[in-house]
Amino acid sequence: MVMYRIAFLLLDAVHRVRRAQAARLGHTTRAAAWRSLAGLAATAFVRAFDRAQRLQTGLTGRGYDGTLRVLVPPAAVSVRFLAATAVLLAGLVALTLVLERSVL
């Protein structure tokens, strides 16, 4: 979930830098466009690295040690559901065998 959020934050940062470059006429010539693209990549990398470092510091401050602990509720097994599923499956197998013999 964190990576999903980070991906959109990175895309937003790239969009803002690209808009700022266009406002400063960074795409007027082919050379300027390549220079702007290189600057965009460098800026996006630095911002992503800084953001990841701040995220790591924040998670460490909250006691995150690299493991994801979740509370998993115990799964109840319904005997009625399992029996109905078995009966339905057996019925489908029997119906398939009967129909297969009648076609031959």
Secondary structure, DSSP 8 states (H G I E B T S, - for coil): -HHHHHHHHHHHHHHHHHHHHHHTTTTSSHHHHHHHHHHHHHHHHHHHHHHHHHHHHHHHHTT--S------------HHHHHHHHHHHHHHHHHHHHHHHHH-
